[in-house]
Amino acid sequence: MQTITFIVIIVLVIMVANSVIKGTNLDGIPPTEYTPDVAIPPGATILEILESLDMTQAELAEWMGCPSNVVNEIIEGERAITYQTAIALERVLIHPVDFWMNLEKNYRTQQDYTKCPQCGGPTEFSRSVPPEPYWCEKCEEIERNRPNVVLTDDLSG
């Protein structure tokens, strides 16, 4: 019985080692990278954690050592999470600084890609790599109707 168990363990170790070397999972399928369509505002995550802890925004602000309006503005998405804020959140809510900074980065990046580069109006999120900015309907219509002008230094006609 011990021999069979030992053989099974050796086979499993070889399979895992082989998959690590090949960069695949145990089925031989390469891992896929998950890229979500939506970035969650950091404030929504904070609010969810506060609810699970039965903690108020005012209590969080007190524990963080900041005014309660700062916490409220972060939750409402009006204020970005800075490195210092992330440190304070880590100390109170246990989640690491990188967690908060990545939430903030992902959310703000998506916000930038969902704004029209011309007027700042709302657009669809570009999933292309590298991301191509989408124009809002108004600016796209203006660009589509713009006459094609060829600039040249040749003044001879």
PLY file of the C-alpha trace (Angstrom):
ply
format ascii 1.0
element vertex 157
property float x
property float y
property float z
element edge 156
property int vertex1
property int vertex2
end_header
0.00 0.00 0.00
2.85 2.38 0.85
4.48 1.66 -2.52
1.31 2.59 -4.44
0.91 5.80 -2.43
4.55 6.67 -3.06
4.16 6.04 -6.82
1.01 8.18 -6.97
2.80 11.01 -5.18
5.79 10.78 -7.53
3.49 10.84 -10.59
1.64 13.90 -9.24
4.90 15.70 -8.50
6.15 14.98 -12.03
2.85 16.20 -13.54
2.94 19.43 -11.55
6.62 20.02 -12.31
6.00 19.36 -16.00
3.06 21.78 -16.10
5.12 24.46 -14.36
7.93 24.04 -16.88
5.51 24.18 -19.84
3.54 27.10 -18.36
0.26 25.17 -18.49
-2.22 23.83 -15.99
-2.49 20.09 -15.30
-4.79 19.61 -18.31
-2.08 20.96 -20.62
-4.08 24.13 -21.31
-2.17 27.40 -21.05
-3.61 29.71 -18.38
-5.68 32.61 -19.65
-5.42 36.13 -18.37
-8.68 37.47 -17.00
-9.39 41.04 -18.03
-12.64 42.34 -16.56
-14.93 44.56 -18.63
-15.73 46.80 -15.69
-13.46 48.39 -13.12
-15.11 48.61 -9.73
-14.83 51.99 -7.99
-12.68 51.65 -4.89
-15.39 53.37 -2.87
-17.84 50.55 -3.63
-15.34 48.04 -2.24
-14.79 50.16 0.88
-18.54 50.48 1.41
-19.00 46.72 1.05
-16.26 46.05 3.60
-17.72 48.62 5.99
-21.14 46.96 5.75
-19.64 43.54 6.45
-17.84 44.95 9.50
-20.92 46.89 10.62
-18.76 50.03 10.61
-19.80 53.55 9.63
-17.90 55.95 7.40
-17.36 58.21 10.41
-15.82 55.33 12.37
-13.54 54.45 9.45
-12.45 58.09 9.19
-11.72 58.20 12.92
-9.64 55.01 12.75
-7.81 56.32 9.67
-7.16 59.67 11.33
-8.78 61.76 8.61
-11.91 63.91 8.31
-15.11 61.99 7.57
-15.70 64.01 4.39
-12.49 62.49 2.93
-13.84 58.95 3.40
-17.21 60.01 1.98
-15.57 61.59 -1.09
-13.55 58.40 -1.70
-16.68 56.27 -1.40
-18.56 58.59 -3.77
-15.67 58.43 -6.28
-14.97 62.16 -6.00
-11.52 61.66 -4.46
-8.80 59.28 -5.55
-7.04 56.92 -3.16
-3.51 58.19 -2.66
-0.62 56.13 -1.37
-1.04 57.64 2.11
-4.75 56.84 2.08
-3.99 53.28 0.98
-1.62 52.88 3.93
-4.34 54.10 6.31
-6.89 51.77 4.71
-4.48 48.86 5.05
-4.04 49.54 8.75
-7.77 49.66 9.41
-9.31 47.26 6.87
-6.38 44.80 6.65
-6.30 44.71 2.82
-2.76 45.50 1.56
-1.69 48.82 0.05
-1.28 47.19 -3.39
-4.91 46.07 -3.31
-6.14 49.65 -2.82
-3.68 51.16 -5.30
-4.59 48.60 -7.99
-8.30 49.21 -7.48
-7.71 52.94 -7.87
-5.43 52.55 -10.90
-7.80 50.20 -12.71
-10.81 52.38 -12.01
-9.16 55.65 -13.09
-7.65 54.02 -16.19
-11.04 52.79 -17.30
-12.53 56.21 -16.56
-9.92 57.77 -18.85
-10.67 55.31 -21.64
-14.40 55.92 -21.39
-14.10 59.65 -21.96
-14.07 61.25 -25.38
-10.55 62.59 -26.08
-12.10 65.61 -27.78
-14.72 66.86 -25.29
-14.54 64.50 -22.28
-18.06 63.17 -22.86
-19.01 59.54 -22.20
-18.05 56.84 -24.71
-17.84 53.06 -24.89
-14.83 51.33 -23.34
-12.14 50.39 -25.86
-10.98 46.79 -25.46
-8.31 46.98 -28.18
-4.62 46.68 -27.34
-3.27 49.29 -27.24
-6.57 50.94 -26.33
-8.01 53.15 -29.02
-10.01 56.09 -27.77
-13.64 56.15 -28.77
-15.20 59.49 -29.52
-18.60 60.42 -28.20
-21.43 60.44 -30.73
-21.34 64.24 -31.08
-17.59 64.49 -31.76
-17.64 61.42 -34.02
-20.36 63.04 -36.12
-18.34 66.29 -36.35
-15.21 64.35 -37.40
-17.15 62.30 -39.96
-18.53 65.46 -41.61
-15.22 67.34 -41.58
-13.94 67.95 -45.13
-10.67 66.24 -46.03
-8.06 68.95 -46.39
-4.69 68.11 -47.86
-1.94 70.41 -46.66
0.95 70.99 -48.98
3.89 73.33 -49.32
3.45 73.36 -53.09
1.95 76.73 -53.99
2.21 76.22 -57.75
-1.38 75.14 -57.92
0 1
1 2
2 3
3 4
4 5
5 6
6 7
7 8
8 9
9 10
10 11
11 12
12 13
13 14
14 15
15 16
16 17
17 18
18 19
19 20
20 21
21 22
22 23
23 24
24 25
25 26
26 27
27 28
28 29
29 30
30 31
31 32
32 33
33 34
34 35
35 36
36 37
37 38
38 39
39 40
40 41
41 42
42 43
43 44
44 45
45 46
46 47
47 48
48 49
49 50
50 51
51 52
52 53
53 54
54 55
55 56
56 57
57 58
58 59
59 60
60 61
61 62
62 63
63 64
64 65
65 66
66 67
67 68
68 69
69 70
70 71
71 72
72 73
73 74
74 75
75 76
76 77
77 78
78 79
79 80
80 81
81 82
82 83
83 84
84 85
85 86
86 87
87 88
88 89
89 90
90 91
91 92
92 93
93 94
94 95
95 96
96 97
97 98
98 99
99 100
100 101
101 102
102 103
103 104
104 105
105 106
106 107
107 108
108 109
109 110
110 111
111 112
112 113
113 114
114 115
115 116
116 117
117 118
118 119
119 120
120 121
121 122
122 123
123 124
124 125
125 126
126 127
127 128
128 129
129 130
130 131
131 132
132 133
133 134
134 135
135 136
136 137
137 138
138 139
139 140
140 141
141 142
142 143
143 144
144 145
145 146
146 147
147 148
148 149
149 150
150 151
151 152
152 153
153 154
154 155
155 156
